[in-house]
Amino acid sequence: MSETPARRKDLWTAALTAVFLATLAVVYVVDEPELWLVWAVLTVVVSGAVMVFFNRETPQEP
């Protein structure tokens, strides 16, 4: 069974959600302000990079 682009994006979304929740749990347990800041910045950067990556893969309308 071959993966469709939509299926692959769904898998990426599920993986990002799992990583987000796992890292959130770690940061919550450690509870250091600097770690919260680093976590928030990295979350935004990674999410934005994945969105840019997937949006560049789709063909552009003329």
N, C-alpha and C positions, 0 to 999 in steps of 0.2 A: 504494500500500500504506500503510495507516494504522498508526501506531505504537500498540501497546498500552501500558498503564501499566508492565507488567513489562519490556517492551523498552526503554522510556524509562529505567527505573531501571538496567537493564543498561548502557546507554550512559553514564549518569552515573557508574556505578561504574568503567567502563573509562576515562573521562576523568579522574576523580579519581585513579585508579591511575597513569595516565600523568603527570599533574601532580606527584603525590607522588614518583615515581621521578626525574623531571627535576629537581625542586627538591632532592631528596636528593643527586643527583650534584653539583649546584652547591655545596651546603653542604659536602659531603665534600671537594671540591677546595679550597675556600677555607679550611676547617678553622679557623674562629674560634669560641671558646666562646660568645660572645654570639649569633652567628648560629645556632648549634645550638639555643640556648634559644629564640630567636624562631621558628625553623623548627618546633620541637616544639610550641610553644604554638599557632601558626597552624594546624598540621596537626590538632590536637585540636579547635580551634574550628571550622574548616571542615568536618571530618568530622561533628562533632556537629550543626552547623547543617543539613547535608544530611540527616542522619537525622531530625531534628525536622521538616524540611520534608516529607519523604516520609511520615512517620508521621501527620502532620496531614492529608494528602491522602486517606488511606484511611478509608472509612466506619467509624464506631464501632459495635460490637455493642451492642444494647440490654440 
